[in-house]
Amino acid sequence: MAPIVAPIKPVKKKKEMFEIVGPLKDRTVEKRVVPEYPFWAQQQGISATVVLEFTVDRDGKVKEKMTVVRTSGYPKLDQVAIDALMQWKWVPLEPDIYRDEVGQITINFQLE
């Protein structure tokens, strides 16, 4: 008698909290601040994604002016993402390089 084989259910992979694209994706991050998932959002079962376009200066600091490319639909959640990203720091560029670099970061807020 052949063994009974249960069908395999695909495992839904949890999205990474952060994904960076653009010129900054290969630059080393010295300091990464994880945005605090607001209690109100967890209570309401909100899972959302925010995409921010931002600029880092040659010293590795995030510039204040950034753009919300894709909103979570919750302005307070978007602001949590912005506040966390403002605290990030990248490795400075070589002393003879005087350019800013732009990137886009996707920040996923999802329940466990």
Buried (B, 14 or more C-beta within 10 A) or exposed (E): EEEEEEEEEEEEEEEEBBBBEBEBEEBEBEEEEEBEBBEEBEEEEBEBBBBBBBBBBBEBBBEEEBEBEBBBEBEEBBBBBBEBBBEBBBEBBEEEEEEEBBBBBBBBBEEE
